[in-house]
Amino acid sequence: MLKKLSKKVIFIFLLCIFCLCTLSFINLSQILAEPIPPGILLLQYSYPDLTFTATYQKNINDWKIDIKIPGEGLKTLYWADGAMLPKEELDNRSQYWSILYSYPKEPTDPSTLTAEEQEKIKKFSSTENRANGAGASMFFFDAVYGSSSRKKLEKNLVHVAFLGCQSIIHKRIKTPLKRVEKRIKDLAKVDTEVEEFINNIKSTGAYNWRIIQGTKRKSFHSLGIAIDILPKRLGGKAIFWSWQKDKYPDTWMLTPISDRWLPPKKVIDIFEDEGFIWGGKWAIFDNMHFEYHPELIYYNKIKEF
């Protein structure tokens, strides 16, 4: 326990030192009186080309965060328990999730789900909950990626070749995605499973301005930071929770891992190492889906200590 605690303290200390060197504070005595949420420091670490200025606002008991974004100017949001909201949305914070949340190390084994957990997943994925329940807060990401409108976002898109297919992505993720591609291709030279994975790729669709089915929220495909690797052959296996739900409306979440199409674990590890999360670890699984969220990768690494 002491060893694990020491590692966590050291990690957070180093993170704070790094971030405090790059964060701009207006009133240091105020910061010392009101400890800055670690999540703000984590965002600075995850997006080092942005400049965060955090100021505690006593009148609303929250942190005001001014973010200087290259090419986008200055954007102001409030911490709001991690939801990163504009001031006009603070009263509605219960409708938004924190942008920092638990990302599992491994997919949940369906055979371990209790009846209560199955019901919770069913309720979470229900049409009513998806339409009216709390959901992802997009304000921080709309600011970072300039996606407040389709016209504005599309100025930031670039065409790339990825694993033998053409994709359209946001220019901000071009470099990490290219690193992913190089590492996968290098690994394929010595790993037949990875080589077969590449040869079985049908498409790598990324940008698609759309609303998530059954919700009122934009997909991260709308920002050009999510990519779907669709195989030529599924081999009779499930790849997406909603398609499986159409066949088995009450038991789709119990689909065994062995009956789901999976990218090779080494491929998933490479994506995560470069800041992408994999949709196969979600309860409502999307096994073709990868999404650029370095803040979640770092956040969950800290939780591991």
N, C-alpha and C positions, 0 to 999 in steps of 0.2 A: 504493500500500500504506500509506504513512504517513498519507494523508488518511483512508483507511478505518479505520485503527487509531485515529486521533484521534477520529473520530466515535463509535467504539465506547466508548472510554475516557470521553468526555464523557457519553454516554448512561448508562452504568453508574454513573458518578459522581453524576449527577443522581438516578438511581433510588435509589442508596444514601442520598443526603442526605434524599430524601423519606421513605424507609422508616425510616431511623434516627430520624427525628423522631416516628414513630408506633409503632415497635416498643418494647416495654418490656423492658429487660435487667436482670437481677439483679446481675450482676458484670461491670462494664466491662472490668476487667483480664483477666478470663477470655475475654471476647470478642476482645480484642486478641491474646491468645495463641493462640486457636483461631478463625481467620477464619470468620465465618458464611457458610454456603453462599448464593450469590446467589439461588438459587431461593426461599429463605425470604423474602428481601426482595421478590422478585417477587410472591409470594402476597399480601403486605401491600399492595403497589401495586395488585394486581388486585381485592382485596376490602377497600377502605378503611374500611368500617364495622365490620370485625373488628379485634380487638386481639390481636396476637401477642406472646407472651413466650417468648424463646428462651434456653435454658440448656444449656451443653455439659456432658454427663455423661461424666466420664473413665472410670468403671467399665464403661461399655458402648461407649465411643468413638463417641458419636453425640449429636445435638442433641435435647433434649426441648423440645417446643413446646406451650405452653398457649395455647389459642385462646378468647378471650371472644367469644361469638356472641350478638347481640341476640335475645332470645326463647328461646335454647337453653342459656344458661349457659356454663360453662367445660368445654372438651374438651381432653384431652391426647393428643398423638400424637408420634411420633418421626420424624425426617427420613428415615432408612433409604434413603439414595441417591435421594431424591425420591419414594419410594413412600408416605410419610406413613402410618405404621403404628402401631397400638396396641402397647404393650410386649409383649403376649402373642403377637404375630405377628412379632416381630423375627427369630426363628430361621427363619421361612418367607419371608424377603424375596425369595428367588429366584423365588417364585411370583407376584410382583407387578411390574408395570411402574411406572416413574416416572410421576407425573401430569403431568410436563413432557416433551414429546416433539416430534419434528420434524413440522411441519404444512406440506406443500409449498405453494409459491406457485401452482403450476398442477398439474392432474392429469397423471400420467405418461402419455406417449404410448405406447399398447400396442405400436406398431410398433417401438419401441426396446428392448423387453424381450428380453434374451438367454434362451436355453434354461434357463440356471441360475436366472435371476430368475423365469421362469415357474414352474419347479419349486418355488422358495421360496414363491411366492404360493399354489400349490396345497397345499403342506404346511401353511402357516400357516392356510389356510381349511378344512383337513381336519377331519372329525368328531372324530378322535382328539385333534388338537391343541387344538381348541376346547373339548373336554371336560376335558383333562388338562394342557394347557400353561399357561404364565404368562398372566396377564390383568390387566385394569384394576384398580387399587386404588380401592375405593369409600369408604374410611374417612374421608378428608377431606371428600368430598362429602356423605356421610351425616351428618357433623357439621354442616356448613354449612347443609344443607337440611332437617335434622331428619327424615331418611328411614331411620332405623334400623328402623322398622316401618311397615307400611302405614297402620295406624291413626293413628300420630303424623304421618306425612307428609301425610295427607289433610286435616289441620287447617290446612295451609299453602297449600292450593290455592285458586285463584280462577278464575272464569269470565270469559273475555274474547272480544270479537269481533276477529278478525284476518283482514284481507283478504277480508271478506265471509263468513267462516265462523266458527262457534263453536268455541272451544278451551278446554281446562282446563290451566292452567299453574301453576307455583310462583309465589307472590306476589313472590319476589325478582327474577324476570326480567320482571315486568310492565312496568316503566319502560323498559328497553332494547328490549323487543319492541314497545312502542308507538312508540318512536323509529324502529324499523325500518319499521313500517307507515306512519307519516307520510311518511318519506322515499321509500318505494316509491310511495305514492299521488301524492305531489307530482311524482315523476319521470314517472309514467304520463300526466300531463296534457300532457307535451311529447314523450314517447317511445312510439311505437306498439308497439314490441316488448314493453315493460314493460306497456303497457295490455293487450295480447293475453295476456300471461302471467297477469295478474290475472283476466281473463275466462275463462281456461281452468282455473282452480283448482276442484277438486271438493271438497277437504277440507283442513283444516290440523290434523290430529290431533296432540296433544301428550301429555298424561298417559295412561299405560297401565301399571299395575303388573304387570310381567312379567319373567321370566328370559329372557335372550338365547338364542335357539334354539341348541341344541347345547352350551350352556355351563352353568355353575352361578352365573353372575353376573347381577345386576340390569342391565336396560337403563337408560340415562339418561332414557328415557321414564318410568320408575318414579319419578323425582324431579320430573317435570314441567318439566324444563329442555331437553328435546329436542322438536322439532316437525317433522312430516312434511308437506310440501306435495305433495299428490297431485293431478295434473292430470286433467281430464275425458278428455282424449285424449292418448295417447302417440305417435300417428302411427307405430306399428310399431317404436318405439325401446325400448331397454333402459333400465331405471331402477334396478334392484337386482341386485347380484351373485348372490344366491342363486337368484332366479328365472331368471337367465340360465344359472346353473350347471345347473339342472334340464334345460335344453335342450341345453347344450353342456358336459358335465362336464369335458372336458379342455382346452377352449380359451376358456372364458367370459371369462378375464382379457384376451384379445386383442380383445375387442369394441372396434372403433374409437370414438374420442370422437364422431365424426360420427354413429355409430349409437346413441348414448346420449341419452336425454332430458336436457336441461340447462336450468336456470333462466337467464335473461339474466345475462351477466357483471356488469352494473351492479347487479343484485339481489344477487348473491353478494357483491360488494364492499360493499354497504350492510350486509348481515348481519355480515360480518367486521369492519367498522368499528365496529359496536356490540357486539362481543365474542362473536359466534357463529362456530363453524367449520362448514364444509360437508362432508358425507359423500362428495361426488363426488370429493374429492381423496385419499380412501383407496384403497389397492390393492384392497381388497374394497369396491367402490364402492356407495354408497347415495345416489343423486343427489337424492332427495326430502328428505333429512335435514339439519336444522340443529340445532346443539347449543351451548348457552351455556357458553363456556370462555374468559373474558377472559384468564386466566393463559396459555393457549396462544397467543393472539394476541400478547400482549406478549413472551412468551418467544421466539417466532419472529421478531418485529421486531428484537429484540436480536441474534439470530443473523444477520440480514441485514447488519448493519454490518461 
